[in-house]
Amino acid sequence: MPTREPFSVRCEIADRDPWNTTARAVERTEADADADAGAVSDRMSFETIEGGDAVPSELVGSAVQRREDPHLITGDAEYTDDLQYPGEVHLALLGSQYGHARVESVDTAAAAAMDGVLAAVTWADIEASDAPGYMRVDSPAGSEESDTDTGATAPDHPMLADGKVTYQGQPVAAVVAEDRYTAHDALSAVDVDYERLDAVIDPHEAMSGEAPQLHDVAADNVAFEWDTGDEAAAEAALEAADKVVEFDLEINRVSPTAMEPRTAVAQYRGSDDELFVEMSTQNPHQVQSDLSRTLGLPDHRIRVRPPDVGGGFGAKLFPYTGHLLAGWCAMQLERPVKWVAPRTEDFQSMIHARHHIVEAKAAVDDDGTLRGFRADTTVPVGGFLVPGGSGVPTNLGVMANGQYEVHDAYVHTRGAFTNTAPLSAYRGAGRPEATYFIERLADTVAGELDMDPAEFRRRNFIPPESFPFETPLGRTYDSGEYEKTLDRALELVDYESFRERQAAAREEGRYLGLGLSCYVEACGAAPGMMETGEVHVRPSGKVIVRTGTAEIGTGHRTAYTQIVADALGVPFDDVEVLEGDTAEVSEGNGTAGSRAMPVGGGALEESAGKVIEKARRIAGHRLEASAADLEYEDGEFSVRGAPSRSMTLQEVAEVAYGGTDGLPGDVEPGLEATTYFDPSNYTFPFGTHVAVVEVDPDSGEIEFERYVAVDDVGTQINPKIVEGQIHGGVVQGIGQALQEEAVYDDNGNLLTGSLQDYAMPKAEHVPEMEWDSTVTPCPHNPLGVKGVGEAGAIGAPPAVVNAVVDALSPLGVENVDMPLTPEKVWRAVHAAD
């Protein structure tokens, strides 16, 4: 491995011109593409194949090694906190110590007088500036993760508290200092006079009419009330059914905990009135818009660039106070301002996710037919309604059908303001909650009917011939063959043999369990969330790709390269991908909801097709042949029947940039195309996950025997990346199922505010995963892809919980709410006894 001088990364970053990255990116494309491939092969050993000079037929559908990996795992990664600029200063935020309080006064004089402190900021300072100062809140018409019209009430959300705090950790004041240690030390010198108020944590209590009022604009703390489906039809199904099964469940609150906390570094150039913000984000263009809205600066004067991002998972879709205030402070001080949230600050003031309290009834016939259901779910949305705060919870409602042909369903959802961190999107954004609901329902009903849970599911699957299938809850599923993934998963675990083993083990006093999770989810929100895809063939024949999604560690650069190289018929290493930077791409909707390949990839596929058609016309003109008579294969046009008369794409590119003399009269110079792709519908990946466990009822300990996942995500651009996404999602799903929970006391104090208190799975807690797949293409994007980023986190929790309940069913255990800690399992066993 080549050596490098110590601290060379720091020096390179400090010396560069941050306002001229665009030119450097293009220059790098020409000079360093071949070096990348050499570095990959020199440094790493992979089981997957290298891209290199691979011909296109080897690319899409192949496990090409990720181009990103050498950069990320050899010390060359550049995260936001790695960026250092001359004159850089540091921002620190003071969060409220209480969950609910009036802020009587904030005295920053002592902090401002400390050596090294440049500014101490309160809401009064922001009000005195020209900046509006209010952050974006959730839209009544939905959010990035949902198109439901909730009619939500969203109170104004100031960057710093304007007289009241509604959750512990809500930013009240800020300090900017020469170094981060001085900034954080100075926070202790800020004197805040609070009038402590009663807190409310439970959403039912919050809406009871007797709880403290959090916001004047939200009577009884009701943030939104929304329903979907036909209530009368669901009630009729319950009335007509042979049996009505009632059950309650609570889905635990979790804290997204990415490797990299929230970060930003902002620079302002007053002479041009331009702001440049580099930050860990999933949606640079939305951040650009939010900065403009909050700071009062036109969006075309704001550039947002994400360096390497150490995990997003939905929690980095929108900017928080620290991101926005870094920009405001940079404008006031005209010095680079960096904000890095400590981990404890992330736990308190970054969004939480998942929490639902559900009461449900299912209508079933004795033969196992699921006739319908009704679910009433209540969600604590937190102290403010942030983007996604109402839209994400409604995804339980719109996806509650799962894989089942249920025609009479109704879901009613209420959101309550509570003295907790705001709730919003986390990997899956409401679809894990929907799958957990319907898959726990399936096992509960099968148990009531004394029916095999696999047979119950099979009996109620939507048949393949019914697609596209319009659910009663507002979604139209695109395509699916659900029985195939179930059959394959049962084959892999040798289902019948397991049941025999399970019965024999119970005779010996051992408790084995098998849990099924047959999930379907919605990806690539559409229509209405288009994505940009630009394909630019340079005169050299090298290709630059630009897209408005953002790379957050999921392998976009590799997969997009495979798509474009395959479509154009050029070598893998001739394609360079530029993504996310608002100076490179004018419009974009970021990375969320597994939209990158269905929407971003679809845009690039269409742009590549447009490039080929323009190149075909140029080639026909030069070869004195009709464009319709040209064949195109492996990057070369040839005249049908006369293959010796041909032009490569590189030769066409040289002509395209050589002036108008060599072009057809109605063709402009250049060889590039841009597509704004807006599909007609979501995509709907699906699959079956199976967990096999052994539970010790005396200790409550759970041991995995096997974990099998069979997923159908449509066309797979890169199967190895797909499998990696499944693995990562399953680990997060297992974390929620067994360990993770954000817990508040009755006063609104977060009891799980650090990694000493908030348990997350380690390698030793994760089972070996066996993965397989089927392929059912999506019919409404040009690639047939469906998306995979969230599938594992959706499928895993119900599989694990169903397995544990199956193991303990002889002891009378019918339900255990997540997380299934040993203590909780032990208590469930003793309560059942």
BELZITA-V303686 format. One record per helix or strand of 2 or more residues. SS is the DSSP state (alpha for helix, beta for strand). FROM is the first residue (numbers start at 1). TO is the last residue. If there is no record, write none. Layout:
SS & FROM & TO
SS & FROM & TO
//
This chain:
alpha & 8 & 15
alpha & 18 & 43
alpha & 56 & 58
alpha & 69 & 73
alpha & 80 & 82
beta & 89 & 95
beta & 101 & 107
alpha & 109 & 112
beta & 117 & 121
alpha & 123 & 128
beta & 134 & 135
beta & 142 & 143
beta & 157 & 158
beta & 164 & 165
beta & 171 & 177
alpha & 180 & 187
beta & 191 & 196
alpha & 203 & 206
alpha & 219 & 221
beta & 222 & 229
alpha & 231 & 240
beta & 243 & 251
beta & 254 & 255
beta & 263 & 269
beta & 274 & 279
alpha & 284 & 295
alpha & 299 & 301
beta & 302 & 305
alpha & 321 & 333
beta & 337 & 340
alpha & 343 & 349
beta & 352 & 353
beta & 356 & 364
beta & 370 & 382
alpha & 391 & 398
beta & 408 & 417
alpha & 431 & 448
alpha & 453 & 460
alpha & 464 & 466
beta & 469 & 470
beta & 476 & 477
alpha & 482 & 493
alpha & 495 & 507
beta & 511 & 520
beta & 531 & 537
beta & 543 & 547
alpha & 556 & 568
alpha & 572 & 574
beta & 575 & 579
alpha & 596 & 623
alpha & 627 & 629
beta & 630 & 633
beta & 636 & 639
beta & 642 & 648
alpha & 649 & 656
alpha & 660 & 662
beta & 672 & 677
beta & 686 & 696
beta & 701 & 712
alpha & 719 & 738
alpha & 763 & 765
beta & 769 & 773
alpha & 791 & 811
alpha & 822 & 832
//
